[in-house]
């Protein structure tokens, strides 16, 4: 049985990696999905075609406007982020699920970061999440679901040069708790998934730093994007009705 039939979702940063896996998994469970992308237009259109084909072959009913919507958005622009939430709502007529996945990862020693670096990384990783949640809170249906994709680095930083990234993800963790309190009376849950090393093009399991990351984990192999997506779908489902304000760590035991 499809868990999310009749639901509508918006995934930010959904054209590749963890975001694309979440888009696919939401669609497989029956949701109609909008997603944002920044520059990978070809990948975004391929994903739209893939998801629409999946829904058509599974016999799922799709709205006349289309079951999947790709929106090019600069996540550094909070107004553009909020407009994407509005466009998803207008396209589908409602918004049940918001997944904040878009993010950037820049490494430098703390003393070498510039204020422009700060504005960029905090803008995309934290301010954009606030902007999306703020607008979603105005249009989301009763019992909606907000899922933030954070990082295990918000809790533990095992190597240097990650201070600004860790700060940005820790900010989203705090936002998750506050928004969960604010939106709980409407039955809207807000949770954060904190992935550890995950095999994507940003951090491939065959990359130069992969062995060091594996050495920290109780389960040495990297996460698969599909594993993060499965948790997101669970949090979006009715089964997770009473889970809110939670931080869910998926890091192969690196923090045990």
Secondary structure, DSSP 8 states (H G I E B T S, - for coil): --TTTT-EEEETT-SSHHHHHHHHHHHHTT-EEEEEESS-HHHHHHHHHHHHHHHHHTT----TT-SEEEEE--TT-HHHHHHHHHHHHHHHS---EEEE---------GGG--HHHHHHHHIIIIIHHHHHHHHHHHH--TT-EEEEE--GGGT---SSS-HHHHHHHHHHHHHHHHHHHHHGGGT-EEEEEEE-SB-BTTB-TTSTTHHHHHTT-SS-S-B-HHHHHHHHHHHHSGGGTT--S-EEEESTTTT-
